[in-house]
Amino acid sequence: MDDFKLKLILSLLVGVIFSFVFILLSFALPLDNKKVFKKTPKNTLEKVSHSVKQ
């Protein structure tokens, strides 16, 4: 087998395996979606409305 063809086949195989590992890792690792951003009231009307809701 030609040396160039062997290098081409091996590089394609390594690329496929490398991408497959990262696809598996993206499904296996948990996502951290526990961050919740609360909107803070900016003016007095929003502050009063926010305090009435609580």
ModelCIF file with pLDDT and N, C-alpha, C, O atoms, coordinates in Angstrom:
data_MODEL
#
_entry.id   MODEL 
#
_entity.id                         1 
_entity.type                       polymer 
_entity.pdbx_number_of_molecules   1 
#
_entity_poly.entity_id                      1 
_entity_poly.type                           'polypeptide(L)' 
_entity_poly.nstd_linkage                   no 
_entity_poly.nstd_monomer                   no 
_entity_poly.pdbx_seq_one_letter_code       MDDFKLKLILSLLVGVIFSFVFILLSFALPLDNKKVFKKTPKNTLEKVSHSVKQ 
_entity_poly.pdbx_seq_one_letter_code_can   MDDFKLKLILSLLVGVIFSFVFILLSFALPLDNKKVFKKTPKNTLEKVSHSVKQ 
_entity_poly.pdbx_strand_id                 A 
#
loop_
_entity_poly_seq.entity_id 
_entity_poly_seq.num 
_entity_poly_seq.mon_id 
_entity_poly_seq.hetero 
1 1  MET n 
1 2  ASP n 
1 3  ASP n 
1 4  PHE n 
1 5  LYS n 
1 6  LEU n 
1 7  LYS n 
1 8  LEU n 
1 9  ILE n 
1 10 LEU n 
1 11 SER n 
1 12 LEU n 
1 13 LEU n 
1 14 VAL n 
1 15 GLY n 
1 16 VAL n 
1 17 ILE n 
1 18 PHE n 
1 19 SER n 
1 20 PHE n 
1 21 VAL n 
1 22 PHE n 
1 23 ILE n 
1 24 LEU n 
1 25 LEU n 
1 26 SER n 
1 27 PHE n 
1 28 ALA n 
1 29 LEU n 
1 30 PRO n 
1 31 LEU n 
1 32 ASP n 
1 33 ASN n 
1 34 LYS n 
1 35 LYS n 
1 36 VAL n 
1 37 PHE n 
1 38 LYS n 
1 39 LYS n 
1 40 THR n 
1 41 PRO n 
1 42 LYS n 
1 43 ASN n 
1 44 THR n 
1 45 LEU n 
1 46 GLU n 
1 47 LYS n 
1 48 VAL n 
1 49 SER n 
1 50 HIS n 
1 51 SER n 
1 52 VAL n 
1 53 LYS n 
1 54 GLN n 
#
_struct_asym.id          A 
_struct_asym.entity_id   1 
#
loop_
_ma_qa_metric.id 
_ma_qa_metric.mode 
_ma_qa_metric.name 
_ma_qa_metric.software_group_id 
_ma_qa_metric.type 
1 global pLDDT . pLDDT 
2 local  pLDDT . pLDDT 
#
_ma_qa_metric_global.metric_id      1 
_ma_qa_metric_global.metric_value   84.26 
_ma_qa_metric_global.model_id       1 
_ma_qa_metric_global.ordinal_id     1 
#
loop_
_ma_qa_metric_local.label_asym_id 
_ma_qa_metric_local.label_comp_id 
_ma_qa_metric_local.label_seq_id 
_ma_qa_metric_local.metric_id 
_ma_qa_metric_local.metric_value 
_ma_qa_metric_local.model_id 
_ma_qa_metric_local.ordinal_id 
A MET 1  2 72.00 1 1  
A ASP 2  2 86.00 1 2  
A ASP 3  2 92.00 1 3  
A PHE 4  2 92.00 1 4  
A LYS 5  2 93.00 1 5  
A LEU 6  2 94.00 1 6  
A LYS 7  2 95.00 1 7  
A LEU 8  2 95.00 1 8  
A ILE 9  2 96.00 1 9  
A LEU 10 2 96.00 1 10 
A SER 11 2 97.00 1 11 
A LEU 12 2 97.00 1 12 
A LEU 13 2 97.00 1 13 
A VAL 14 2 97.00 1 14 
A GLY 15 2 96.00 1 15 
A VAL 16 2 97.00 1 16 
A ILE 17 2 97.00 1 17 
A PHE 18 2 96.00 1 18 
A SER 19 2 96.00 1 19 
A PHE 20 2 95.00 1 20 
A VAL 21 2 94.00 1 21 
A PHE 22 2 91.00 1 22 
A ILE 23 2 91.00 1 23 
A LEU 24 2 90.00 1 24 
A LEU 25 2 88.00 1 25 
A SER 26 2 85.00 1 26 
A PHE 27 2 84.00 1 27 
A ALA 28 2 82.00 1 28 
A LEU 29 2 77.00 1 29 
A PRO 30 2 71.00 1 30 
A LEU 31 2 71.00 1 31 
A ASP 32 2 69.00 1 32 
A ASN 33 2 67.00 1 33 
A LYS 34 2 69.00 1 34 
A LYS 35 2 68.00 1 35 
A VAL 36 2 69.00 1 36 
A PHE 37 2 69.00 1 37 
A LYS 38 2 73.00 1 38 
A LYS 39 2 73.00 1 39 
A THR 40 2 76.00 1 40 
A PRO 41 2 73.00 1 41 
A LYS 42 2 80.00 1 42 
A ASN 43 2 84.00 1 43 
A THR 44 2 86.00 1 44 
A LEU 45 2 83.00 1 45 
A GLU 46 2 83.00 1 46 
A LYS 47 2 81.00 1 47 
A VAL 48 2 84.00 1 48 
A SER 49 2 82.00 1 49 
A HIS 50 2 74.00 1 50 
A SER 51 2 79.00 1 51 
A VAL 52 2 80.00 1 52 
A LYS 53 2 77.00 1 53 
A GLN 54 2 71.00 1 54 
#
loop_
_atom_site.group_PDB 
_atom_site.id 
_atom_site.type_symbol 
_atom_site.label_atom_id 
_atom_site.label_alt_id 
_atom_site.label_comp_id 
_atom_site.label_asym_id 
_atom_site.label_entity_id 
_atom_site.label_seq_id 
_atom_site.pdbx_PDB_ins_code 
_atom_site.Cartn_x 
_atom_site.Cartn_y 
_atom_site.Cartn_z 
_atom_site.occupancy 
_atom_site.B_iso_or_equiv 
_atom_site.pdbx_formal_charge 
_atom_site.auth_seq_id 
_atom_site.auth_comp_id 
_atom_site.auth_asym_id 
_atom_site.auth_atom_id 
_atom_site.pdbx_PDB_model_num 
ATOM 1   N N  . MET A 1 1  ? 0.851   -1.176 0.000  1.00 72.00 ? 1  MET A N  1 
ATOM 2   C CA . MET A 1 1  ? 0.000   0.000  0.000  1.00 72.00 ? 1  MET A CA 1 
ATOM 3   C C  . MET A 1 1  ? 0.897   1.240  0.000  1.00 72.00 ? 1  MET A C  1 
ATOM 4   O O  . MET A 1 1  ? 1.948   1.274  0.639  1.00 72.00 ? 1  MET A O  1 
ATOM 5   N N  . ASP A 1 2  ? 0.454   2.230  -0.721 1.00 86.00 ? 2  ASP A N  1 
ATOM 6   C CA . ASP A 1 2  ? 1.240   3.455  -0.832 1.00 86.00 ? 2  ASP A CA 1 
ATOM 7   C C  . ASP A 1 2  ? 1.289   4.175  0.511  1.00 86.00 ? 2  ASP A C  1 
ATOM 8   O O  . ASP A 1 2  ? 0.326   4.143  1.278  1.00 86.00 ? 2  ASP A O  1 
ATOM 9   N N  . ASP A 1 3  ? 2.400   4.814  0.785  1.00 92.00 ? 3  ASP A N  1 
ATOM 10  C CA . ASP A 1 3  ? 2.601   5.512  2.065  1.00 92.00 ? 3  ASP A CA 1 
ATOM 11  C C  . ASP A 1 3  ? 1.607   6.665  2.222  1.00 92.00 ? 3  ASP A C  1 
ATOM 12  O O  . ASP A 1 3  ? 1.098   6.906  3.317  1.00 92.00 ? 3  ASP A O  1 
ATOM 13  N N  . PHE A 1 4  ? 1.332   7.379  1.121  1.00 92.00 ? 4  PHE A N  1 
ATOM 14  C CA . PHE A 1 4  ? 0.402   8.493  1.174  1.00 92.00 ? 4  PHE A CA 1 
ATOM 15  C C  . PHE A 1 4  ? -1.020  8.030  1.490  1.00 92.00 ? 4  PHE A C  1 
ATOM 16  O O  . PHE A 1 4  ? -1.730  8.660  2.274  1.00 92.00 ? 4  PHE A O  1 
ATOM 17  N N  . LYS A 1 5  ? -1.425  6.919  0.867  1.00 93.00 ? 5  LYS A N  1 
ATOM 18  C CA . LYS A 1 5  ? -2.768  6.397  1.120  1.00 93.00 ? 5  LYS A CA 1 
ATOM 19  C C  . LYS A 1 5  ? -2.913  5.938  2.575  1.00 93.00 ? 5  LYS A C  1 
ATOM 20  O O  . LYS A 1 5  ? -3.967  6.127  3.183  1.00 93.00 ? 5  LYS A O  1 
ATOM 21  N N  . LEU A 1 6  ? -1.877  5.346  3.121  1.00 94.00 ? 6  LEU A N  1 
ATOM 22  C CA . LEU A 1 6  ? -1.906  4.897  4.506  1.00 94.00 ? 6  LEU A CA 1 
ATOM 23  C C  . LEU A 1 6  ? -2.033  6.083  5.467  1.00 94.00 ? 6  LEU A C  1 
ATOM 24  O O  . LEU A 1 6  ? -2.807  6.036  6.423  1.00 94.00 ? 6  LEU A O  1 
ATOM 25  N N  . LYS A 1 7  ? -1.270  7.141  5.205  1.00 95.00 ? 7  LYS A N  1 
ATOM 26  C CA . LYS A 1 7  ? -1.367  8.347  6.037  1.00 95.00 ? 7  LYS A CA 1 
ATOM 27  C C  . LYS A 1 7  ? -2.745  8.975  5.931  1.00 95.00 ? 7  LYS A C  1 
ATOM 28  O O  . LYS A 1 7  ? -3.291  9.447  6.928  1.00 95.00 ? 7  LYS A O  1 
ATOM 29  N N  . LEU A 1 8  ? -3.310  8.985  4.739  1.00 95.00 ? 8  LEU A N  1 
ATOM 30  C CA . LEU A 1 8  ? -4.637  9.565  4.528  1.00 95.00 ? 8  LEU A CA 1 
ATOM 31  C C  . LEU A 1 8  ? -5.702  8.768  5.276  1.00 95.00 ? 8  LEU A C  1 
ATOM 32  O O  . LEU A 1 8  ? -6.567  9.349  5.931  1.00 95.00 ? 8  LEU A O  1 
ATOM 33  N N  . ILE A 1 9  ? -5.643  7.458  5.182  1.00 96.00 ? 9  ILE A N  1 
ATOM 34  C CA . ILE A 1 9  ? -6.618  6.604  5.868  1.00 96.00 ? 9  ILE A CA 1 
ATOM 35  C C  . ILE A 1 9  ? -6.486  6.739  7.385  1.00 96.00 ? 9  ILE A C  1 
ATOM 36  O O  . ILE A 1 9  ? -7.490  6.827  8.091  1.00 96.00 ? 9  ILE A O  1 
ATOM 37  N N  . LEU A 1 10 ? -5.259  6.755  7.882  1.00 96.00 ? 10 LEU A N  1 
ATOM 38  C CA . LEU A 1 10 ? -5.044  6.887  9.330  1.00 96.00 ? 10 LEU A CA 1 
ATOM 39  C C  . LEU A 1 10 ? -5.487  8.244  9.849  1.00 96.00 ? 10 LEU A C  1 
ATOM 40  O O  . LEU A 1 10 ? -6.062  8.337  10.933 1.00 96.00 ? 10 LEU A O  1 
ATOM 41  N N  . SER A 1 11 ? -5.223  9.302  9.082  1.00 97.00 ? 11 SER A N  1 
ATOM 42  C CA . SER A 1 11 ? -5.652  10.626 9.535  1.00 97.00 ? 11 SER A CA 1 
ATOM 43  C C  . SER A 1 11 ? -7.175  10.749 9.541  1.00 97.00 ? 11 SER A C  1 
ATOM 44  O O  . SER A 1 11 ? -7.740  11.367 10.443 1.00 97.00 ? 11 SER A O  1 
ATOM 45  N N  . LEU A 1 12 ? -7.836  10.174 8.553  1.00 97.00 ? 12 LEU A N  1 
ATOM 46  C CA . LEU A 1 12 ? -9.302  10.186 8.549  1.00 97.00 ? 12 LEU A CA 1 
ATOM 47  C C  . LEU A 1 12 ? -9.864  9.370  9.711  1.00 97.00 ? 12 LEU A C  1 
ATOM 48  O O  . LEU A 1 12 ? -10.840 9.775  10.343 1.00 97.00 ? 12 LEU A O  1 
ATOM 49  N N  . LEU A 1 13 ? -9.259  8.241  9.987  1.00 97.00 ? 13 LEU A N  1 
ATOM 50  C CA . LEU A 1 13 ? -9.701  7.398  11.089 1.00 97.00 ? 13 LEU A CA 1 
ATOM 51  C C  . LEU A 1 13 ? -9.511  8.095  12.433 1.00 97.00 ? 13 LEU A C  1 
ATOM 52  O O  . LEU A 1 13 ? -10.389 8.033  13.294 1.00 97.00 ? 13 LEU A O  1 
ATOM 53  N N  . VAL A 1 14 ? -8.382  8.752  12.615 1.00 97.00 ? 14 VAL A N  1 
ATOM 54  C CA . VAL A 1 14 ? -8.133  9.488  13.860 1.00 97.00 ? 14 VAL A CA 1 
ATOM 55  C C  . VAL A 1 14 ? -9.113  10.643 13.993 1.00 97.00 ? 14 VAL A C  1 
ATOM 56  O O  . VAL A 1 14 ? -9.590  10.910 15.096 1.00 97.00 ? 14 VAL A O  1 
ATOM 57  N N  . GLY A 1 15 ? -9.427  11.333 12.909 1.00 96.00 ? 15 GLY A N  1 
ATOM 58  C CA . GLY A 1 15 ? -10.399 12.423 12.944 1.00 96.00 ? 15 GLY A CA 1 
ATOM 59  C C  . GLY A 1 15 ? -11.789 11.951 13.330 1.00 96.00 ? 15 GLY A C  1 
ATOM 60  O O  . GLY A 1 15 ? -12.480 12.606 14.110 1.00 96.00 ? 15 GLY A O  1 
ATOM 61  N N  . VAL A 1 16 ? -12.198 10.813 12.784 1.00 97.00 ? 16 VAL A N  1 
ATOM 62  C CA . VAL A 1 16 ? -13.517 10.265 13.114 1.00 97.00 ? 16 VAL A CA 1 
ATOM 63  C C  . VAL A 1 16 ? -13.572 9.834  14.580 1.00 97.00 ? 16 VAL A C  1 
ATOM 64  O O  . VAL A 1 16 ? -14.556 10.109 15.267 1.00 97.00 ? 16 VAL A O  1 
ATOM 65  N N  . ILE A 1 17 ? -12.548 9.178  15.053 1.00 97.00 ? 17 ILE A N  1 
ATOM 66  C CA . ILE A 1 17 ? -12.517 8.731  16.455 1.00 97.00 ? 17 ILE A CA 1 
ATOM 67  C C  . ILE A 1 17 ? -12.470 9.925  17.399 1.00 97.00 ? 17 ILE A C  1 
ATOM 68  O O  . ILE A 1 17 ? -13.140 9.925  18.432 1.00 97.00 ? 17 ILE A O  1 
ATOM 69  N N  . PHE A 1 18 ? -11.685 10.942 17.055 1.00 96.00 ? 18 PHE A N  1 
ATOM 70  C CA . PHE A 1 18 ? -11.569 12.146 17.876 1.00 96.00 ? 18 PHE A CA 1 
ATOM 71  C C  . PHE A 1 18 ? -12.912 12.867 17.987 1.00 96.00 ? 18 PHE A C  1 
ATOM 72  O O  . PHE A 1 18 ? -13.306 13.279 19.078 1.00 96.00 ? 18 PHE A O  1 
ATOM 73  N N  . SER A 1 19 ? -13.611 13.020 16.871 1.00 96.00 ? 19 SER A N  1 
ATOM 74  C CA . SER A 1 19 ? -14.917 13.687 16.908 1.00 96.00 ? 19 SER A CA 1 
ATOM 75  C C  . SER A 1 19 ? -15.947 12.823 17.638 1.00 96.00 ? 19 SER A C  1 
ATOM 76  O O  . SER A 1 19 ? -16.821 13.356 18.323 1.00 96.00 ? 19 SER A O  1 
ATOM 77  N N  . PHE A 1 20 ? -15.857 11.510 17.502 1.00 95.00 ? 20 PHE A N  1 
ATOM 78  C CA . PHE A 1 20 ? -16.785 10.613 18.182 1.00 95.00 ? 20 PHE A CA 1 
ATOM 79  C C  . PHE A 1 20 ? -16.629 10.710 19.700 1.00 95.00 ? 20 PHE A C  1 
ATOM 80  O O  . PHE A 1 20 ? -17.614 10.672 20.438 1.00 95.00 ? 20 PHE A O  1 
ATOM 81  N N  . VAL A 1 21 ? -15.389 10.835 20.156 1.00 94.00 ? 21 VAL A N  1 
ATOM 82  C CA . VAL A 1 21 ? -15.136 10.982 21.600 1.00 94.00 ? 21 VAL A CA 1 
ATOM 83  C C  . VAL A 1 21 ? -15.761 12.264 22.119 1.00 94.00 ? 21 VAL A C  1 
ATOM 84  O O  . VAL A 1 21 ? -16.376 12.259 23.185 1.00 94.00 ? 21 VAL A O  1 
ATOM 85  N N  . PHE A 1 22 ? -15.616 13.374 21.379 1.00 91.00 ? 22 PHE A N  1 
ATOM 86  C CA . PHE A 1 22 ? -16.190 14.633 21.840 1.00 91.00 ? 22 PHE A CA 1 
ATOM 87  C C  . PHE A 1 22 ? -17.712 14.631 21.768 1.00 91.00 ? 22 PHE A C  1 
ATOM 88  O O  . PHE A 1 22 ? -18.364 15.273 22.591 1.00 91.00 ? 22 PHE A O  1 
ATOM 89  N N  . ILE A 1 23 ? -18.285 13.927 20.809 1.00 91.00 ? 23 ILE A N  1 
ATOM 90  C CA . ILE A 1 23 ? -19.750 13.807 20.763 1.00 91.00 ? 23 ILE A CA 1 
ATOM 91  C C  . ILE A 1 23 ? -20.235 13.009 21.967 1.00 91.00 ? 23 ILE A C  1 
ATOM 92  O O  . ILE A 1 23 ? -21.232 13.383 22.585 1.00 91.00 ? 23 ILE A O  1 
ATOM 93  N N  . LEU A 1 24 ? -19.563 11.936 22.310 1.00 90.00 ? 24 LEU A N  1 
ATOM 94  C CA . LEU A 1 24 ? -19.933 11.155 23.490 1.00 90.00 ? 24 LEU A CA 1 
ATOM 95  C C  . LEU A 1 24 ? -19.782 11.971 24.772 1.00 90.00 ? 24 LEU A C  1 
ATOM 96  O O  . LEU A 1 24 ? -20.618 11.879 25.670 1.00 90.00 ? 24 LEU A O  1 
ATOM 97  N N  . LEU A 1 25 ? -18.719 12.768 24.858 1.00 88.00 ? 25 LEU A N  1 
ATOM 98  C CA . LEU A 1 25 ? -18.526 13.601 26.043 1.00 88.00 ? 25 LEU A CA 1 
ATOM 99  C C  . LEU A 1 25 ? -19.600 14.666 26.167 1.00 88.00 ? 25 LEU A C  1 
ATOM 100 O O  . LEU A 1 25 ? -20.002 15.004 27.281 1.00 88.00 ? 25 LEU A O  1 
ATOM 101 N N  . SER A 1 26 ? -20.072 15.199 25.056 1.00 85.00 ? 26 SER A N  1 
ATOM 102 C CA . SER A 1 26 ? -21.110 16.223 25.123 1.00 85.00 ? 26 SER A CA 1 
ATOM 103 C C  . SER A 1 26 ? -22.421 15.639 25.641 1.00 85.00 ? 26 SER A C  1 
ATOM 104 O O  . SER A 1 26 ? -23.200 16.347 26.279 1.00 85.00 ? 26 SER A O  1 
ATOM 105 N N  . PHE A 1 27 ? -22.674 14.373 25.380 1.00 84.00 ? 27 PHE A N  1 
ATOM 106 C CA . PHE A 1 27 ? -23.884 13.752 25.914 1.00 84.00 ? 27 PHE A CA 1 
ATOM 107 C C  . PHE A 1 27 ? -23.686 13.247 27.342 1.00 84.00 ? 27 PHE A C  1 
ATOM 108 O O  . PHE A 1 27 ? -24.644 13.192 28.114 1.00 84.00 ? 27 PHE A O  1 
ATOM 109 N N  . ALA A 1 28 ? -22.480 12.885 27.697 1.00 82.00 ? 28 ALA A N  1 
ATOM 110 C CA . ALA A 1 28 ? -22.230 12.275 29.000 1.00 82.00 ? 28 ALA A CA 1 
ATOM 111 C C  . ALA A 1 28 ? -22.085 13.313 30.111 1.00 82.00 ? 28 ALA A C  1 
ATOM 112 O O  . ALA A 1 28 ? -22.497 13.061 31.243 1.00 82.00 ? 28 ALA A O  1 
ATOM 113 N N  . LEU A 1 29 ? -21.508 14.466 29.807 1.00 77.00 ? 29 LEU A N  1 
ATOM 114 C CA . LEU A 1 29 ? -21.278 15.460 30.851 1.00 77.00 ? 29 LEU A CA 1 
ATOM 115 C C  . LEU A 1 29 ? -22.558 16.222 31.148 1.00 77.00 ? 29 LEU A C  1 
ATOM 116 O O  . LEU A 1 29 ? -23.266 16.616 30.221 1.00 77.00 ? 29 LEU A O  1 
ATOM 117 N N  . PRO A 1 30 ? -22.871 16.439 32.420 1.00 71.00 ? 30 PRO A N  1 
ATOM 118 C CA . PRO A 1 30 ? -24.105 17.150 32.760 1.00 71.00 ? 30 PRO A CA 1 
ATOM 119 C C  . PRO A 1 30 ? -23.975 18.649 32.495 1.00 71.00 ? 30 PRO A C  1 
ATOM 120 O O  . PRO A 1 30 ? -22.888 19.222 32.569 1.00 71.00 ? 30 PRO A O  1 
ATOM 121 N N  . LEU A 1 31 ? -25.098 19.254 32.190 1.00 71.00 ? 31 LEU A N  1 
ATOM 122 C CA . LEU A 1 31 ? -25.130 20.696 31.990 1.00 71.00 ? 31 LEU A CA 1 
ATOM 123 C C  . LEU A 1 31 ? -25.499 21.376 33.296 1.00 71.00 ? 31 LEU A C  1 
ATOM 124 O O  . LEU A 1 31 ? -26.322 20.866 34.055 1.00 71.00 ? 31 LEU A O  1 
ATOM 125 N N  . ASP A 1 32 ? -24.901 22.508 33.555 1.00 69.00 ? 32 ASP A N  1 
ATOM 126 C CA . ASP A 1 32 ? -25.178 23.243 34.785 1.00 69.00 ? 32 ASP A CA 1 
ATOM 127 C C  . ASP A 1 32 ? -26.120 24.405 34.465 1.00 69.00 ? 32 ASP A C  1 
ATOM 128 O O  . ASP A 1 32 ? -25.674 25.519 34.190 1.00 69.00 ? 32 ASP A O  1 
ATOM 129 N N  . ASN A 1 33 ? -27.423 24.135 34.504 1.00 67.00 ? 33 ASN A N  1 
ATOM 130 C CA . ASN A 1 33 ? -28.426 25.153 34.207 1.00 67.00 ? 33 ASN A CA 1 
ATOM 131 C C  . ASN A 1 33 ? -29.131 25.619 35.464 1.00 67.00 ? 33 ASN A C  1 
ATOM 132 O O  . ASN A 1 33 ? -30.317 25.947 35.423 1.00 67.00 ? 33 ASN A O  1 
ATOM 133 N N  . LYS A 1 34 ? -28.422 25.654 36.579 1.00 69.00 ? 34 LYS A N  1 
ATOM 134 C CA . LYS A 1 34 ? -29.045 26.035 37.834 1.00 69.00 ? 34 LYS A CA 1 
ATOM 135 C C  . LYS A 1 34 ? -28.966 27.530 38.094 1.00 69.00 ? 34 LYS A C  1 
ATOM 136 O O  . LYS A 1 34 ? -29.493 28.009 39.098 1.00 69.00 ? 34 LYS A O  1 
ATOM 137 N N  . LYS A 1 35 ? -28.325 28.268 37.215 1.00 68.00 ? 35 LYS A N  1 
ATOM 138 C CA . LYS A 1 35 ? -28.194 29.704 37.387 1.00 68.00 ? 35 LYS A CA 1 
ATOM 139 C C  . LYS A 1 35 ? -29.485 30.386 36.951 1.00 68.00 ? 35 LYS A C  1 
ATOM 140 O O  . LYS A 1 35 ? -29.946 30.215 35.822 1.00 68.00 ? 35 LYS A O  1 
ATOM 141 N N  . VAL A 1 36 ? -30.057 31.159 37.863 1.00 69.00 ? 36 VAL A N  1 
ATOM 142 C CA . VAL A 1 36 ? -31.278 31.900 37.569 1.00 69.00 ? 36 VAL A CA 1 
ATOM 143 C C  . VAL A 1 36 ? -30.984 33.368 37.824 1.00 69.00 ? 36 VAL A C  1 
ATOM 144 O O  . VAL A 1 36 ? -30.536 33.750 38.905 1.00 69.00 ? 36 VAL A O  1 
ATOM 145 N N  . PHE A 1 37 ? -31.242 34.177 36.816 1.00 69.00 ? 37 PHE A N  1 
ATOM 146 C CA . PHE A 1 37 ? -31.001 35.599 36.952 1.00 69.00 ? 37 PHE A CA 1 
ATOM 147 C C  . PHE A 1 37 ? -32.311 36.294 37.288 1.00 69.00 ? 37 PHE A C  1 
ATOM 148 O O  . PHE A 1 37 ? -33.290 36.189 36.548 1.00 69.00 ? 37 PHE A O  1 
ATOM 149 N N  . LYS A 1 38 ? -32.321 37.004 38.413 1.00 73.00 ? 38 LYS A N  1 
ATOM 150 C CA . LYS A 1 38 ? -33.506 37.730 38.817 1.00 73.00 ? 38 LYS A CA 1 
ATOM 151 C C  . LYS A 1 38 ? -33.408 39.169 38.335 1.00 73.00 ? 38 LYS A C  1 
ATOM 152 O O  . LYS A 1 38 ? -32.362 39.812 38.430 1.00 73.00 ? 38 LYS A O  1 
ATOM 153 N N  . LYS A 1 39 ? -34.521 39.651 37.818 1.00 73.00 ? 39 LYS A N  1 
ATOM 154 C CA . LYS A 1 39 ? -34.559 41.031 37.356 1.00 73.00 ? 39 LYS A CA 1 
ATOM 155 C C  . LYS A 1 39 ? -34.745 41.940 38.566 1.00 73.00 ? 39 LYS A C  1 
ATOM 156 O O  . LYS A 1 39 ? -35.697 41.780 39.330 1.00 73.00 ? 39 LYS A O  1 
ATOM 157 N N  . THR A 1 40 ? -33.845 42.879 38.733 1.00 76.00 ? 40 THR A N  1 
ATOM 158 C CA . THR A 1 40 ? -33.954 43.805 39.857 1.00 76.00 ? 40 THR A CA 1 
ATOM 159 C C  . THR A 1 40 ? -34.756 45.020 39.421 1.00 76.00 ? 40 THR A C  1 
ATOM 160 O O  . THR A 1 40 ? -34.599 45.501 38.299 1.00 76.00 ? 40 THR A O  1 
ATOM 161 N N  . PRO A 1 41 ? -35.616 45.520 40.304 1.00 73.00 ? 41 PRO A N  1 
ATOM 162 C CA . PRO A 1 41 ? -36.408 46.707 39.950 1.00 73.00 ? 41 PRO A CA 1 
ATOM 163 C C  . PRO A 1 41 ? -35.516 47.938 39.804 1.00 73.00 ? 41 PRO A C  1 
ATOM 164 O O  . PRO A 1 41 ? -34.597 48.156 40.594 1.00 73.00 ? 41 PRO A O  1 
ATOM 165 N N  . LYS A 1 42 ? -35.809 48.741 38.773 1.00 80.00 ? 42 LYS A N  1 
ATOM 166 C CA . LYS A 1 42 ? -34.960 49.894 38.475 1.00 80.00 ? 42 LYS A CA 1 
ATOM 167 C C  . LYS A 1 42 ? -35.533 51.198 39.039 1.00 80.00 ? 42 LYS A C  1 
ATOM 168 O O  . LYS A 1 42 ? -34.799 52.006 39.609 1.00 80.00 ? 42 LYS A O  1 
ATOM 169 N N  . ASN A 1 43 ? -36.810 51.395 38.885 1.00 84.00 ? 43 ASN A N  1 
ATOM 170 C CA . ASN A 1 43 ? -37.375 52.648 39.377 1.00 84.00 ? 43 ASN A CA 1 
ATOM 171 C C  . ASN A 1 43 ? -38.357 52.376 40.519 1.00 84.00 ? 43 ASN A C  1 
ATOM 172 O O  . ASN A 1 43 ? -38.575 51.224 40.894 1.00 84.00 ? 43 ASN A O  1 
ATOM 173 N N  . THR A 1 44 ? -38.944 53.432 41.065 1.00 86.00 ? 44 THR A N  1 
ATOM 174 C CA . THR A 1 44 ? -39.797 53.279 42.252 1.00 86.00 ? 44 THR A CA 1 
ATOM 175 C C  . THR A 1 44 ? -41.068 52.511 41.944 1.00 86.00 ? 44 THR A C  1 
ATOM 176 O O  . THR A 1 44 ? -41.546 51.755 42.789 1.00 86.00 ? 44 THR A O  1 
ATOM 177 N N  . LEU A 1 45 ? -41.631 52.687 40.751 1.00 83.00 ? 45 LEU A N  1 
ATOM 178 C CA . LEU A 1 45 ? -42.860 51.964 40.412 1.00 83.00 ? 45 LEU A CA 1 
ATOM 179 C C  . LEU A 1 45 ? -42.599 50.458 40.363 1.00 83.00 ? 45 LEU A C  1 
ATOM 180 O O  . LEU A 1 45 ? -43.423 49.670 40.828 1.00 83.00 ? 45 LEU A O  1 
ATOM 181 N N  . GLU A 1 46 ? -41.479 50.064 39.814 1.00 83.00 ? 46 GLU A N  1 
ATOM 182 C CA . GLU A 1 46 ? -41.144 48.641 39.776 1.00 83.00 ? 46 GLU A CA 1 
ATOM 183 C C  . GLU A 1 46 ? -40.846 48.112 41.180 1.00 83.00 ? 46 GLU A C  1 
ATOM 184 O O  . GLU A 1 46 ? -41.164 46.962 41.483 1.00 83.00 ? 46 GLU A O  1 
ATOM 185 N N  . LYS A 1 47 ? -40.249 48.925 42.030 1.00 81.00 ? 47 LYS A N  1 
ATOM 186 C CA . LYS A 1 47 ? -39.972 48.504 43.410 1.00 81.00 ? 47 LYS A CA 1 
ATOM 187 C C  . LYS A 1 47 ? -41.266 48.278 44.177 1.00 81.00 ? 47 LYS A C  1 
ATOM 188 O O  . LYS A 1 47 ? -41.388 47.304 44.919 1.00 81.00 ? 47 LYS A O  1 
ATOM 189 N N  . VAL A 1 48 ? -42.233 49.175 44.001 1.00 84.00 ? 48 VAL A N  1 
ATOM 190 C CA . VAL A 1 48 ? -43.517 49.023 44.685 1.00 84.00 ? 48 VAL A CA 1 
ATOM 191 C C  . VAL A 1 48 ? -44.242 47.782 44.170 1.00 84.00 ? 48 VAL A C  1 
ATOM 192 O O  . VAL A 1 48 ? -44.794 47.007 44.951 1.00 84.00 ? 48 VAL A O  1 
ATOM 193 N N  . SER A 1 49 ? -44.235 47.601 42.858 1.00 82.00 ? 49 SER A N  1 
ATOM 194 C CA . SER A 1 49 ? -44.898 46.445 42.256 1.00 82.00 ? 49 SER A CA 1 
ATOM 195 C C  . SER A 1 49 ? -44.239 45.141 42.744 1.00 82.00 ? 49 SER A C  1 
ATOM 196 O O  . SER A 1 49 ? -44.931 44.161 43.019 1.00 82.00 ? 49 SER A O  1 
ATOM 197 N N  . HIS A 1 50 ? -42.932 45.136 42.846 1.00 74.00 ? 50 HIS A N  1 
ATOM 198 C CA . HIS A 1 50 ? -42.209 43.956 43.291 1.00 74.00 ? 50 HIS A CA 1 
ATOM 199 C C  . HIS A 1 50 ? -42.508 43.646 44.769 1.00 74.00 ? 50 HIS A C  1 
ATOM 200 O O  . HIS A 1 50 ? -42.644 42.484 45.153 1.00 74.00 ? 50 HIS A O  1 
ATOM 201 N N  . SER A 1 51 ? -42.606 44.691 45.577 1.00 79.00 ? 51 SER A N  1 
ATOM 202 C CA . SER A 1 51 ? -42.883 44.472 46.996 1.00 79.00 ? 51 SER A CA 1 
ATOM 203 C C  . SER A 1 51 ? -44.332 44.005 47.206 1.00 79.00 ? 51 SER A C  1 
ATOM 204 O O  . SER A 1 51 ? -44.600 43.238 48.131 1.00 79.00 ? 51 SER A O  1 
ATOM 205 N N  . VAL A 1 52 ? -45.262 44.456 46.364 1.00 80.00 ? 52 VAL A N  1 
ATOM 206 C CA . VAL A 1 52 ? -46.661 44.028 46.485 1.00 80.00 ? 52 VAL A CA 1 
ATOM 207 C C  . VAL A 1 52 ? -46.784 42.553 46.084 1.00 80.00 ? 52 VAL A C  1 
ATOM 208 O O  . VAL A 1 52 ? -47.568 41.812 46.676 1.00 80.00 ? 52 VAL A O  1 
ATOM 209 N N  . LYS A 1 53 ? -46.010 42.131 45.080 1.00 77.00 ? 53 LYS A N  1 
ATOM 210 C CA . LYS A 1 53 ? -46.076 40.735 44.639 1.00 77.00 ? 53 LYS A CA 1 
ATOM 211 C C  . LYS A 1 53 ? -45.568 39.780 45.729 1.00 77.00 ? 53 LYS A C  1 
ATOM 212 O O  . LYS A 1 53 ? -46.014 38.636 45.819 1.00 77.00 ? 53 LYS A O  1 
ATOM 213 N N  . GLN A 1 54 ? -44.644 40.258 46.542 1.00 71.00 ? 54 GLN A N  1 
ATOM 214 C CA . GLN A 1 54 ? -44.110 39.399 47.590 1.00 71.00 ? 54 GLN A CA 1 
ATOM 215 C C  . GLN A 1 54 ? -45.032 39.467 48.751 1.00 71.00 ? 54 GLN A C  1 
ATOM 216 O O  . GLN A 1 54 ? -44.792 38.819 49.770 1.00 71.00 ? 54 GLN A O  1 
#
